[in-house]
Amino acid sequence: MNIEPQAPTPALAFDLACLGILVLDVFGKPIDAFPEKGTSAYFDTLEIHPGGCAYNTGVDAARLGMNVAVLGKLGADNFGDIMAEALQRERVDTRAIVRSAEAQTAFSFIMVPKDGQRRLYHTMGVNRTYGPADVPREVIARARIFHVAGAGLLPMLDGAATVDLLRFARGQGVITSLDPVVRPGIAELILPCLPYLDVFLPNSDESALITGLTEPADQLQFYRHRGARIVGIKQGPLGCLVSDGQSTCRLGVYDVPVEDTCGAGDAFVAGFLYGVAQGWALDCCARFATATAAFCVQAIGTTTAIPPAVQVVEFMTRMEEGSPQ
C-alpha cells in the first residue's frame, strides 16, 4: 500500500470536502437518576468533546493524512468557538464553516450511568438552519472527494438539496460519498441520492429502514441496482460487506480490546475514503477502513485514537496475514 496521500493537482485544494452536522457533546457521569423537582443531585465528572458526523469523519481523515475541509454551521457563541478551534488544532480547514447568531451551536448533554447505557438531550441549533445558500460550491468543486456525513440530520439540506449537491460534484469530476443515519423517513431522503453516489457506506440498521430488507447481501444489491457504484454495508462486530459490481469482499473485524464504539462507523468511512483517494483496490480500501475503525474503538471518544495512516498499515501487517480475524 502507498500510504502517502496523493498531492492535490493544481486545480484541487482538498483531498476531502466533508459536509454535515457539527455538535458539541458534554458528558456527565455517573448520572443514574433524575432528581425530583426542586432538588439537586450530583455527579463526578464533566467532559466536553467536539463531535457530530462531519467533525468525526473530517478529523479522522485529517489524522490519517488527508487534506480536509469541513462544511457546516456553528453558532456565534462559545460552543462554536470550541468546535472551530478543535477543528483547527486538527489541521482541518474551517473557512467553509458558516458562523451564525440566528441560533446556538448544536449541543448534546449525554448522561452516562454506571452501567454505561447513555441517555442524552440534544438541541439541533444552527444545524436546523443550514441550507443550500450556506454551502460554498467552489470548495466542493476543488476537492478530490465530496462526502455528506450523517445525511438525514440537516432538514434544510436533506433530500432534493443533497441530490443537487451530489449532481453538481459529479459534474465537476469529484468523487461523491454519503453516510446516512437511522431515523424514520430516511428512505425517501436517500433513495434519490443513489444514482449520484460513487461510495455509499450505510450500516445494516440504516439499510433495513432504507430498503426494507434485513440481509446485508440483499441490501447491497438493492443499492447497486439503483445506481450506487461502490457500496459497503457496515455490520458492527460482524464486519462489513463491500462490492463495486466487479468484486465483492466480506471482512470480519480485528481482534482488539473495545473501550467505546462511538464513532467507529465514521472512522470506517474515513479509512475507506482515504483508500479511495489513493486509488487502492476495493479489498485494500475495506481492510484499511476496518483497521481504522479498530483504532477508534480502543479508546473513549469518537476520534481520540485515530493515528496517521502509516501506523494503521503497521497494525495491519502485525495481524496474522494482514487480514481481520
Phi and psi restraints in degrees (value plus and minus 20) as a CYANA .aco file:
   2 ASN   PHI    -105.5   -65.5
   2 ASN   PSI      87.9   127.9
   3 ILE   PHI    -109.5   -69.5
   3 ILE   PSI     -29.1    10.9
   4 GLU   PHI    -101.1   -61.1
   4 GLU   PSI     108.9   148.9
   5 PRO   PHI     -78.2   -38.2
   5 PRO   PSI     119.3   159.3
   6 GLN   PHI     -84.6   -44.6
   6 GLN   PSI     118.8   158.8
   7 ALA   PHI     -87.8   -47.8
   7 ALA   PSI     113.2   153.2
   8 PRO   PHI     -78.1   -38.1
   8 PRO   PSI     122.1   162.1
   9 THR   PHI     -88.8   -48.8
   9 THR   PSI     144.7   184.7
  10 PRO   PHI     -74.2   -34.2
  10 PRO   PSI     -49.4    -9.4
  11 ALA   PHI    -100.1   -60.1
  11 ALA   PSI     -32.4     7.6
  12 LEU   PHI    -127.7   -87.7
  12 LEU   PSI     121.4   161.4
  13 ALA   PHI    -126.8   -86.8
  13 ALA   PSI     -44.0    -4.0
  14 PHE   PHI    -158.0  -118.0
  14 PHE   PSI     126.5   166.5
  15 ASP   PHI     -92.6   -52.6
  15 ASP   PSI     -55.0   -15.0
  16 LEU   PHI    -163.6  -123.6
  16 LEU   PSI     108.3   148.3
  17 ALA   PHI    -128.2   -88.2
  17 ALA   PSI      95.6   135.6
  18 CYS   PHI    -134.3   -94.3
  18 CYS   PSI      95.2   135.2
  19 LEU   PHI    -129.5   -89.5
  19 LEU   PSI     116.7   156.7
  20 GLY   PHI     145.7   185.7
  20 GLY   PSI    -184.8  -144.8
  21 ILE   PHI     -98.3   -58.3
  21 ILE   PSI     128.3   168.3
  22 LEU   PHI    -143.1  -103.1
  22 LEU   PSI     105.7   145.7
  23 VAL   PHI    -158.0  -118.0
  23 VAL   PSI     114.4   154.4
  24 LEU   PHI    -111.9   -71.9
  24 LEU   PSI     101.2   141.2
  25 ASP   PHI    -121.9   -81.9
  25 ASP   PSI     108.3   148.3
  26 VAL   PHI    -136.7   -96.7
  26 VAL   PSI     101.9   141.9
  27 PHE   PHI    -124.7   -84.7
  27 PHE   PSI     107.2   147.2
  28 GLY   PHI    -134.9   -94.9
  28 GLY   PSI     112.5   152.5
  29 LYS   PHI    -175.3  -135.3
  29 LYS   PSI     130.1   170.1
  30 PRO   PHI    -103.6   -63.6
  30 PRO   PSI     119.0   159.0
  31 ILE   PHI    -145.5  -105.5
  31 ILE   PSI      87.1   127.1
  32 ASP   PHI    -126.4   -86.4
  32 ASP   PSI     -32.4     7.6
  33 ALA   PHI    -178.9  -138.9
  33 ALA   PSI     133.1   173.1
  34 PHE   PHI    -101.4   -61.4
  34 PHE   PSI     120.2   160.2
  35 PRO   PHI     -92.3   -52.3
  35 PRO   PSI     136.7   176.7
  36 GLU   PHI     -85.9   -45.9
  36 GLU   PSI     135.1   175.1
  37 LYS   PHI     -76.0   -36.0
  37 LYS   PSI     115.0   155.0
  38 GLY   PHI      61.9   101.9
  38 GLY   PSI     -17.0    23.0
  39 THR   PHI    -138.6   -98.6
  39 THR   PSI     152.8   192.8
  40 SER   PHI    -137.8   -97.8
  40 SER   PSI     134.7   174.7
  41 ALA   PHI    -157.5  -117.5
  41 ALA   PSI     143.4   183.4
  42 TYR   PHI    -150.2  -110.2
  42 TYR   PSI     128.5   168.5
  43 PHE   PHI    -155.9  -115.9
  43 PHE   PSI     149.3   189.3
  44 ASP   PHI    -108.7   -68.7
  44 ASP   PSI     -65.0   -25.0
  45 THR   PHI    -153.9  -113.9
  45 THR   PSI     129.7   169.7
  46 LEU   PHI    -147.8  -107.8
  46 LEU   PSI     107.3   147.3
  47 GLU   PHI    -146.2  -106.2
  47 GLU   PSI     119.4   159.4
  48 ILE   PHI    -132.5   -92.5
  48 ILE   PSI     105.6   145.6
  49 HIS   PHI    -153.8  -113.8
  49 HIS   PSI     103.2   143.2
  50 PRO   PHI     -82.4   -42.4
  50 PRO   PSI     123.7   163.7
  51 GLY   PHI    -179.4  -139.4
  51 GLY   PSI    -177.5  -137.5
  52 GLY   PHI      77.4   117.4
  52 GLY   PSI     131.8   171.8
  53 CYS   PHI     -78.7   -38.7
  53 CYS   PSI     -61.7   -21.7
  54 ALA   PHI     -88.8   -48.8
  54 ALA   PSI     -59.1   -19.1
  55 TYR   PHI     -82.7   -42.7
  55 TYR   PSI     -70.9   -30.9
  56 ASN   PHI     -79.4   -39.4
  56 ASN   PSI     -71.9   -31.9
  57 THR   PHI     -87.0   -47.0
  57 THR   PSI     -62.2   -22.2
  58 GLY   PHI     -84.9   -44.9
  58 GLY   PSI     -65.1   -25.1
  59 VAL   PHI     -86.7   -46.7
  59 VAL   PSI     -62.7   -22.7
  60 ASP   PHI     -77.4   -37.4
  60 ASP   PSI     -65.8   -25.8
  61 ALA   PHI     -84.2   -44.2
  61 ALA   PSI     -59.7   -19.7
  62 ALA   PHI     -85.0   -45.0
  62 ALA   PSI     -59.7   -19.7
  63 ARG   PHI     -84.6   -44.6
  63 ARG   PSI     -55.2   -15.2
  64 LEU   PHI     -87.0   -47.0
  64 LEU   PSI     -48.4    -8.4
  65 GLY   PHI     111.2   151.2
  65 GLY   PSI     -14.0    26.0
  66 MET   PHI    -103.7   -63.7
  66 MET   PSI     132.9   172.9
  67 ASN   PHI    -109.5   -69.5
  67 ASN   PSI      91.4   131.4
  68 VAL   PHI    -140.6  -100.6
  68 VAL   PSI     117.9   157.9
  69 ALA   PHI    -135.8   -95.8
  69 ALA   PSI     116.1   156.1
  70 VAL   PHI    -126.1   -86.1
  70 VAL   PSI     114.6   154.6
  71 LEU   PHI    -133.8   -93.8
  71 LEU   PSI     104.5   144.5
  72 GLY   PHI    -198.0  -158.0
  72 GLY   PSI    -182.6  -142.6
  73 LYS   PHI    -159.2  -119.2
  73 LYS   PSI     116.2   156.2
  74 LEU   PHI    -148.6  -108.6
  74 LEU   PSI     132.2   172.2
  75 GLY   PHI     -93.0   -53.0
  75 GLY   PSI     142.0   182.0
  76 ALA   PHI    -108.3   -68.3
  76 ALA   PSI      41.4    81.4
  77 ASP   PHI    -160.1  -120.1
  77 ASP   PSI     158.0   198.0
  78 ASN   PHI     -83.4   -43.4
  78 ASN   PSI     -56.7   -16.7
  79 PHE   PHI     -82.3   -42.3
  79 PHE   PSI     -60.9   -20.9
  80 GLY   PHI     -83.2   -43.2
  80 GLY   PSI     -58.1   -18.1
  81 ASP   PHI     -81.8   -41.8
  81 ASP   PSI     -62.6   -22.6
  82 ILE   PHI     -80.7   -40.7
  82 ILE   PSI     -64.6   -24.6
  83 MET   PHI     -83.6   -43.6
  83 MET   PSI     -68.2   -28.2
  84 ALA   PHI     -83.2   -43.2
  84 ALA   PSI     -62.1   -22.1
  85 GLU   PHI     -86.9   -46.9
  85 GLU   PSI     -56.4   -16.4
  86 ALA   PHI     -84.4   -44.4
  86 ALA   PSI     -62.3   -22.3
  87 LEU   PHI     -83.5   -43.5
  87 LEU   PSI     -62.8   -22.8
  88 GLN   PHI     -84.5   -44.5
  88 GLN   PSI     -56.8   -16.8
  89 ARG   PHI     -83.2   -43.2
  89 ARG   PSI     -49.4    -9.4
  90 GLU   PHI    -106.5   -66.5
  90 GLU   PSI     -12.3    27.7
  91 ARG   PHI      42.9    82.9
  91 ARG   PSI      16.0    56.0
  92 VAL   PHI    -117.1   -77.1
  92 VAL   PSI     115.0   155.0
  93 ASP   PHI     -93.2   -53.2
  93 ASP   PSI     103.8   143.8
  94 THR   PHI    -129.9   -89.9
  94 THR   PSI     -11.2    28.8
  95 ARG   PHI     -87.5   -47.5
  95 ARG   PSI     -40.1    -0.1
  96 ALA   PHI    -110.0   -70.0
  96 ALA   PSI     -16.6    23.4
  97 ILE   PHI    -106.1   -66.1
  97 ILE   PSI     109.0   149.0
  98 VAL   PHI    -105.2   -65.2
  98 VAL   PSI     114.1   154.1
  99 ARG   PHI    -128.2   -88.2
  99 ARG   PSI     109.6   149.6
 100 SER   PHI    -160.9  -120.9
 100 SER   PSI     121.5   161.5
 101 ALA   PHI    -113.6   -73.6
 101 ALA   PSI     -16.4    23.6
 102 GLU   PHI     -90.6   -50.6
 102 GLU   PSI     -41.3    -1.3
 103 ALA   PHI    -178.7  -138.7
 103 ALA   PSI     149.5   189.5
 104 GLN   PHI    -103.4   -63.4
 104 GLN   PSI     144.4   184.4
 105 THR   PHI     -80.1   -40.1
 105 THR   PSI     119.4   159.4
 106 ALA   PHI     -77.2   -37.2
 106 ALA   PSI     121.2   161.2
 107 PHE   PHI    -165.4  -125.4
 107 PHE   PSI     117.2   157.2
 108 SER   PHI    -145.0  -105.0
 108 SER   PSI     112.7   152.7
 109 PHE   PHI    -125.6   -85.6
 109 PHE   PSI      96.5   136.5
 110 ILE   PHI    -129.0   -89.0
 110 ILE   PSI      98.9   138.9
 111 MET   PHI    -116.8   -76.8
 111 MET   PSI      98.2   138.2
 112 VAL   PHI    -129.2   -89.2
 112 VAL   PSI      89.3   129.3
 113 PRO   PHI     -99.5   -59.5
 113 PRO   PSI     158.2   198.2
 114 LYS   PHI     -83.4   -43.4
 114 LYS   PSI     -49.9    -9.9
 115 ASP   PHI    -104.6   -64.6
 115 ASP   PSI     -20.6    19.4
 116 GLY   PHI      63.1   103.1
 116 GLY   PSI     -24.6    15.4
 117 GLN   PHI    -101.4   -61.4
 117 GLN   PSI      78.7   118.7
 118 ARG   PHI     -92.4   -52.4
 118 ARG   PSI     130.2   170.2
 119 ARG   PHI    -146.4  -106.4
 119 ARG   PSI     130.9   170.9
 120 LEU   PHI    -166.6  -126.6
 120 LEU   PSI     133.4   173.4
 121 TYR   PHI    -128.7   -88.7
 121 TYR   PSI     119.8   159.8
 122 HIS   PHI    -157.2  -117.2
 122 HIS   PSI     119.0   159.0
 123 THR   PHI    -139.5   -99.5
 123 THR   PSI     111.5   151.5
 124 MET   PHI     -91.3   -51.3
 124 MET   PSI     -46.2    -6.2
 125 GLY   PHI      33.7    73.7
 125 GLY   PSI    -158.3  -118.3
 126 VAL   PHI     -90.8   -50.8
 126 VAL   PSI     -33.4     6.6
 127 ASN   PHI     -79.6   -39.6
 127 ASN   PSI     -48.3    -8.3
 128 ARG   PHI     -87.2   -47.2
 128 ARG   PSI     -44.6    -4.6
 129 THR   PHI    -126.8   -86.8
 129 THR   PSI     -18.0    22.0
 130 TYR   PHI     -92.7   -52.7
 130 TYR   PSI      92.6   132.6
 131 GLY   PHI    -147.2  -107.2
 131 GLY   PSI    -198.1  -158.1
 132 PRO   PHI     -74.8   -34.8
 132 PRO   PSI     -56.7   -16.7
 133 ALA   PHI     -88.0   -48.0
 133 ALA   PSI     -37.4     2.6
 134 ASP   PHI    -105.6   -65.6
 134 ASP   PSI     -29.4    10.6
 135 VAL   PHI    -115.8   -75.8
 135 VAL   PSI      93.9   133.9
 136 PRO   PHI     -97.6   -57.6
 136 PRO   PSI      82.0   122.0
 137 ARG   PHI     -84.2   -44.2
 137 ARG   PSI     -44.4    -4.4
 138 GLU   PHI     -84.8   -44.8
 138 GLU   PSI     -48.9    -8.9
 139 VAL   PHI     -88.5   -48.5
 139 VAL   PSI     -63.1   -23.1
 140 ILE   PHI     -81.1   -41.1
 140 ILE   PSI     -64.0   -24.0
 141 ALA   PHI     -84.8   -44.8
 141 ALA   PSI     -44.0    -4.0
 142 ARG   PHI    -122.6   -82.6
 142 ARG   PSI      -0.5    39.5
 143 ALA   PHI    -130.1   -90.1
 143 ALA   PSI     132.3   172.3
 144 ARG   PHI     -93.4   -53.4
 144 ARG   PSI     -59.7   -19.7
 145 ILE   PHI    -150.6  -110.6
 145 ILE   PSI     117.1   157.1
 146 PHE   PHI    -133.5   -93.5
 146 PHE   PSI     100.7   140.7
 147 HIS   PHI    -140.9  -100.9
 147 HIS   PSI     110.1   150.1
 148 VAL   PHI    -118.2   -78.2
 148 VAL   PSI      94.5   134.5
 149 ALA   PHI    -120.8   -80.8
 149 ALA   PSI      99.8   139.8
 150 GLY   PHI      55.5    95.5
 150 GLY   PSI      23.5    63.5
 151 ALA   PHI     -78.0   -38.0
 151 ALA   PSI     113.7   153.7
 152 GLY   PHI      95.4   135.4
 152 GLY   PSI     -24.3    15.7
 153 LEU   PHI    -136.8   -96.8
 153 LEU   PSI     -11.1    28.9
 154 LEU   PHI    -144.3  -104.3
 154 LEU   PSI      68.6   108.6
 155 PRO   PHI     -79.6   -39.6
 155 PRO   PSI     -48.6    -8.6
 156 MET   PHI    -106.8   -66.8
 156 MET   PSI     -28.1    11.9
 157 LEU   PHI    -134.0   -94.0
 157 LEU   PSI     -42.6    -2.6
 158 ASP   PHI     -84.3   -44.3
 158 ASP   PSI     129.8   169.8
 159 GLY   PHI      66.0   106.0
 159 GLY   PSI    -146.7  -106.7
 160 ALA   PHI     -80.3   -40.3
 160 ALA   PSI     -57.8   -17.8
 161 ALA   PHI     -86.0   -46.0
 161 ALA   PSI     -58.1   -18.1
 162 THR   PHI     -86.6   -46.6
 162 THR   PSI     -62.9   -22.9
 163 VAL   PHI     -75.9   -35.9
 163 VAL   PSI     -63.8   -23.8
 164 ASP   PHI     -82.6   -42.6
 164 ASP   PSI     -60.4   -20.4
 165 LEU   PHI     -87.3   -47.3
 165 LEU   PSI     -60.5   -20.5
 166 LEU   PHI     -85.4   -45.4
 166 LEU   PSI     -61.5   -21.5
 167 ARG   PHI     -82.6   -42.6
 167 ARG   PSI     -62.2   -22.2
 168 PHE   PHI     -80.3   -40.3
 168 PHE   PSI     -67.9   -27.9
 169 ALA   PHI     -80.1   -40.1
 169 ALA   PSI     -65.8   -25.8
 170 ARG   PHI     -76.9   -36.9
 170 ARG   PSI     -61.6   -21.6
 171 GLY   PHI     -85.0   -45.0
 171 GLY   PSI     -42.4    -2.4
 172 GLN   PHI    -112.5   -72.5
 172 GLN   PSI     -16.2    23.8
 173 GLY   PHI      59.0    99.0
 173 GLY   PSI      -2.4    37.6
 174 VAL   PHI    -109.6   -69.6
 174 VAL   PSI     117.6   157.6
 175 ILE   PHI     -90.2   -50.2
 175 ILE   PSI     112.6   152.6
 176 THR   PHI    -128.5   -88.5
 176 THR   PSI     126.3   166.3
 177 SER   PHI    -168.4  -128.4
 177 SER   PSI     132.8   172.8
 178 LEU   PHI    -173.2  -133.2
 178 LEU   PSI     124.0   164.0
 179 ASP   PHI    -152.2  -112.2
 179 ASP   PSI      99.4   139.4
 180 PRO   PHI    -110.1   -70.1
 180 PRO   PSI    -197.6  -157.6
 181 VAL   PHI    -145.4  -105.4
 181 VAL   PSI     145.7   185.7
 182 VAL   PHI    -102.6   -62.6
 182 VAL   PSI      98.3   138.3
 183 ARG   PHI    -186.1  -146.1
 183 ARG   PSI     131.2   171.2
 184 PRO   PHI     -79.5   -39.5
 184 PRO   PSI     121.5   161.5
 185 GLY   PHI      58.9    98.9
 185 GLY   PSI     -11.8    28.2
 186 ILE   PHI     -85.4   -45.4
 186 ILE   PSI     -49.4    -9.4
 187 ALA   PHI     -78.6   -38.6
 187 ALA   PSI     -64.9   -24.9
 188 GLU   PHI     -87.1   -47.1
 188 GLU   PSI     -41.3    -1.3
 189 LEU   PHI    -104.7   -64.7
 189 LEU   PSI     -52.6   -12.6
 190 ILE   PHI    -109.8   -69.8
 190 ILE   PSI     -60.1   -20.1
 191 LEU   PHI     -74.7   -34.7
 191 LEU   PSI     -62.7   -22.7
 192 PRO   PHI     -86.7   -46.7
 192 PRO   PSI     -36.9     3.1
 193 CYS   PHI    -100.1   -60.1
 193 CYS   PSI     -44.9    -4.9
 194 LEU   PHI     -75.9   -35.9
 194 LEU   PSI     -61.4   -21.4
 195 PRO   PHI     -85.4   -45.4
 195 PRO   PSI     -32.2     7.8
 196 TYR   PHI    -130.3   -90.3
 196 TYR   PSI      -5.1    34.9
 197 LEU   PHI    -129.1   -89.1
 197 LEU   PSI     106.5   146.5
 198 ASP   PHI    -103.9   -63.9
 198 ASP   PSI     -51.9   -11.9
 199 VAL   PHI    -155.9  -115.9
 199 VAL   PSI     109.1   149.1
 200 PHE   PHI    -156.0  -116.0
 200 PHE   PSI      99.1   139.1
 201 LEU   PHI    -148.4  -108.4
 201 LEU   PSI      44.4    84.4
 202 PRO   PHI     -99.4   -59.4
 202 PRO   PSI     147.7   187.7
 203 ASN   PHI    -116.6   -76.6
 203 ASN   PSI     155.0   195.0
 204 SER   PHI     -88.8   -48.8
 204 SER   PSI     -51.9   -11.9
 205 ASP   PHI     -88.9   -48.9
 205 ASP   PSI     -66.0   -26.0
 206 GLU   PHI     -79.2   -39.2
 206 GLU   PSI     -61.4   -21.4
 207 SER   PHI     -86.6   -46.6
 207 SER   PSI     -53.0   -13.0
 208 ALA   PHI     -82.2   -42.2
 208 ALA   PSI     -59.1   -19.1
 209 LEU   PHI     -90.7   -50.7
 209 LEU   PSI     -57.6   -17.6
 210 ILE   PHI     -95.4   -55.4
 210 ILE   PSI     -62.2   -22.2
 211 THR   PHI    -120.9   -80.9
 211 THR   PSI     -43.1    -3.1
 212 GLY   PHI      56.7    96.7
 212 GLY   PSI     -10.8    29.2
 213 LEU   PHI    -131.1   -91.1
 213 LEU   PSI     131.0   171.0
 214 THR   PHI    -126.9   -86.9
 214 THR   PSI     -43.1    -3.1
 215 GLU   PHI    -106.8   -66.8
 215 GLU   PSI     106.4   146.4
 216 PRO   PHI     -73.6   -33.6
 216 PRO   PSI     -58.8   -18.8
 217 ALA   PHI     -83.9   -43.9
 217 ALA   PSI     -58.7   -18.7
 218 ASP   PHI     -89.4   -49.4
 218 ASP   PSI     -59.9   -19.9
 219 GLN   PHI     -80.6   -40.6
 219 GLN   PSI     -64.6   -24.6
 220 LEU   PHI     -78.9   -38.9
 220 LEU   PSI     -67.7   -27.7
 221 GLN   PHI     -84.7   -44.7
 221 GLN   PSI     -55.9   -15.9
 222 PHE   PHI     -75.6   -35.6
 222 PHE   PSI     -67.9   -27.9
 223 TYR   PHI     -89.8   -49.8
 223 TYR   PSI     -62.8   -22.8
 224 ARG   PHI     -82.0   -42.0
 224 ARG   PSI     -60.3   -20.3
 225 HIS   PHI     -88.4   -48.4
 225 HIS   PSI     -38.2     1.8
 226 ARG   PHI    -123.5   -83.5
 226 ARG   PSI      -6.8    33.2
 227 GLY   PHI      93.0   133.0
 227 GLY   PSI     -35.6     4.4
 228 ALA   PHI     -86.6   -46.6
 228 ALA   PSI     114.4   154.4
 229 ARG   PHI    -101.8   -61.8
 229 ARG   PSI     -76.8   -36.8
 230 ILE   PHI    -131.7   -91.7
 230 ILE   PSI     107.1   147.1
 231 VAL   PHI    -145.9  -105.9
 231 VAL   PSI     114.4   154.4
 232 GLY   PHI    -148.9  -108.9
 232 GLY   PSI     109.0   149.0
 233 ILE   PHI    -120.7   -80.7
 233 ILE   PSI      93.2   133.2
 234 LYS   PHI    -101.9   -61.9
 234 LYS   PSI     110.8   150.8
 235 GLN   PHI    -141.5  -101.5
 235 GLN   PSI       6.6    46.6
 236 GLY   PHI      38.9    78.9
 236 GLY   PSI    -149.0  -109.0
 237 PRO   PHI     -87.2   -47.2
 237 PRO   PSI     -30.1     9.9
 238 LEU   PHI    -108.8   -68.8
 238 LEU   PSI     -25.1    14.9
 239 GLY   PHI      78.9   118.9
 239 GLY   PSI    -161.1  -121.1
 240 CYS   PHI    -171.0  -131.0
 240 CYS   PSI     139.8   179.8
 241 LEU   PHI    -148.5  -108.5
 241 LEU   PSI     103.6   143.6
 242 VAL   PHI    -152.5  -112.5
 242 VAL   PSI     120.3   160.3
 243 SER   PHI    -169.9  -129.9
 243 SER   PSI     127.1   167.1
 244 ASP   PHI    -136.8   -96.8
 244 ASP   PSI      -7.7    32.3
 245 GLY   PHI      70.6   110.6
 245 GLY   PSI     -46.5    -6.5
 246 GLN   PHI    -116.1   -76.1
 246 GLN   PSI     -58.3   -18.3
 247 SER   PHI    -159.8  -119.8
 247 SER   PSI     135.6   175.6
 248 THR   PHI    -153.7  -113.7
 248 THR   PSI     116.7   156.7
 249 CYS   PHI    -153.4  -113.4
 249 CYS   PSI     121.1   161.1
 250 ARG   PHI    -138.3   -98.3
 250 ARG   PSI     103.9   143.9
 251 LEU   PHI    -143.3  -103.3
 251 LEU   PSI     125.7   165.7
 252 GLY   PHI    -106.4   -66.4
 252 GLY   PSI    -179.5  -139.5
 253 VAL   PHI    -133.3   -93.3
 253 VAL   PSI     138.9   178.9
 254 TYR   PHI     -95.1   -55.1
 254 TYR   PSI     123.2   163.2
 255 ASP   PHI    -103.0   -63.0
 255 ASP   PSI      75.6   115.6
 256 VAL   PHI    -152.8  -112.8
 256 VAL   PSI     136.4   176.4
 257 PRO   PHI     -88.8   -48.8
 257 PRO   PSI     112.7   152.7
 258 VAL   PHI    -122.7   -82.7
 258 VAL   PSI     101.3   141.3
 259 GLU   PHI    -122.8   -82.8
 259 GLU   PSI     -58.0   -18.0
 260 ASP   PHI    -181.2  -141.2
 260 ASP   PSI     103.6   143.6
 261 THR   PHI    -111.1   -71.1
 261 THR   PSI     -22.8    17.2
 262 CYS   PHI     -81.7   -41.7
 262 CYS   PSI     110.0   150.0
 263 GLY   PHI      67.5   107.5
 263 GLY   PSI     -21.2    18.8
 264 ALA   PHI     -84.6   -44.6
 264 ALA   PSI     -58.4   -18.4
 265 GLY   PHI     -84.6   -44.6
 265 GLY   PSI     -60.9   -20.9
 266 ASP   PHI     -85.3   -45.3
 266 ASP   PSI     -57.6   -17.6
 267 ALA   PHI     -84.7   -44.7
 267 ALA   PSI     -60.9   -20.9
 268 PHE   PHI     -78.4   -38.4
 268 PHE   PSI     -66.0   -26.0
 269 VAL   PHI     -80.9   -40.9
 269 VAL   PSI     -66.3   -26.3
 270 ALA   PHI     -79.7   -39.7
 270 ALA   PSI     -63.7   -23.7
 271 GLY   PHI     -84.2   -44.2
 271 GLY   PSI     -61.5   -21.5
 272 PHE   PHI     -85.2   -45.2
 272 PHE   PSI     -63.9   -23.9
 273 LEU   PHI     -87.6   -47.6
 273 LEU   PSI     -51.0   -11.0
 274 TYR   PHI     -79.0   -39.0
 274 TYR   PSI     -66.8   -26.8
 275 GLY   PHI     -83.2   -43.2
 275 GLY   PSI     -59.7   -19.7
 276 VAL   PHI     -80.9   -40.9
 276 VAL   PSI     -63.2   -23.2
 277 ALA   PHI     -82.7   -42.7
 277 ALA   PSI     -48.7    -8.7
 278 GLN   PHI    -102.6   -62.6
 278 GLN   PSI     -30.9     9.1
 279 GLY   PHI      58.2    98.2
 279 GLY   PSI       3.7    43.7
 280 TRP   PHI     -90.9   -50.9
 280 TRP   PSI     138.1   178.1
 281 ALA   PHI     -85.9   -45.9
 281 ALA   PSI     140.3   180.3
 282 LEU   PHI     -74.9   -34.9
 282 LEU   PSI     -66.7   -26.7
 283 ASP   PHI     -86.2   -46.2
 283 ASP   PSI     -54.3   -14.3
 284 CYS   PHI     -87.1   -47.1
 284 CYS   PSI     -61.3   -21.3
 285 CYS   PHI     -80.1   -40.1
 285 CYS   PSI     -64.2   -24.2
 286 ALA   PHI     -87.6   -47.6
 286 ALA   PSI     -61.8   -21.8
 287 ARG   PHI     -84.4   -44.4
 287 ARG   PSI     -64.2   -24.2
 288 PHE   PHI     -85.1   -45.1
 288 PHE   PSI     -59.7   -19.7
 289 ALA   PHI     -82.5   -42.5
 289 ALA   PSI     -62.9   -22.9
 290 THR   PHI     -83.6   -43.6
 290 THR   PSI     -59.8   -19.8
 291 ALA   PHI     -88.7   -48.7
 291 ALA   PSI     -57.9   -17.9
 292 THR   PHI     -82.4   -42.4
 292 THR   PSI     -63.3   -23.3
 293 ALA   PHI     -83.7   -43.7
 293 ALA   PSI     -53.9   -13.9
 294 ALA   PHI     -83.7   -43.7
 294 ALA   PSI     -55.9   -15.9
 295 PHE   PHI     -85.4   -45.4
 295 PHE   PSI     -62.9   -22.9
 296 CYS   PHI     -75.4   -35.4
 296 CYS   PSI     -65.9   -25.9
 297 VAL   PHI     -96.2   -56.2
 297 VAL   PSI     -26.1    13.9
 298 GLN   PHI    -107.1   -67.1
 298 GLN   PSI     -18.9    21.1
 299 ALA   PHI    -164.1  -124.1
 299 ALA   PSI     134.6   174.6
 300 ILE   PHI     -94.5   -54.5
 300 ILE   PSI     111.5   151.5
 301 GLY   PHI      95.3   135.3
 301 GLY   PSI     127.0   167.0
 302 THR   PHI     -92.0   -52.0
 302 THR   PSI     -49.1    -9.1
 303 THR   PHI    -144.6  -104.6
 303 THR   PSI     -19.6    20.4
 304 THR   PHI     -73.2   -33.2
 304 THR   PSI     -64.2   -24.2
 305 ALA   PHI    -122.0   -82.0
 305 ALA   PSI     -14.4    25.6
 306 ILE   PHI     -93.8   -53.8
 306 ILE   PSI     102.9   142.9
 307 PRO   PHI    -122.4   -82.4
 307 PRO   PSI     158.5   198.5
 308 PRO   PHI     -81.5   -41.5
 308 PRO   PSI     137.3   177.3
 309 ALA   PHI     -77.1   -37.1
 309 ALA   PSI     -55.2   -15.2
 310 VAL   PHI     -80.1   -40.1
 310 VAL   PSI     -56.4   -16.4
 311 GLN   PHI     -92.3   -52.3
 311 GLN   PSI     -52.5   -12.5
 312 VAL   PHI     -84.7   -44.7
 312 VAL   PSI     -63.3   -23.3
 313 VAL   PHI     -85.7   -45.7
 313 VAL   PSI     -60.9   -20.9
 314 GLU   PHI     -80.7   -40.7
 314 GLU   PSI     -60.5   -20.5
 315 PHE   PHI     -81.5   -41.5
 315 PHE   PSI     -63.5   -23.5
 316 MET   PHI     -81.0   -41.0
 316 MET   PSI     -62.0   -22.0
 317 THR   PHI     -90.7   -50.7
 317 THR   PSI     -43.6    -3.6
 318 ARG   PHI     -94.8   -54.8
 318 ARG   PSI     -42.5    -2.5
 319 MET   PHI     -95.8   -55.8
 319 MET   PSI     135.1   175.1
 320 GLU   PHI     -77.3   -37.3
 320 GLU   PSI      99.0   139.0
 321 GLU   PHI      39.0    79.0
 321 GLU   PSI      -3.0    37.0
 322 GLY   PHI      47.1    87.1
 322 GLY   PSI      -0.5    39.5
 323 SER   PHI    -145.8  -105.8
 323 SER   PSI     133.0   173.0
 324 PRO   PHI     -79.5   -39.5
 324 PRO   PSI     130.2   170.2
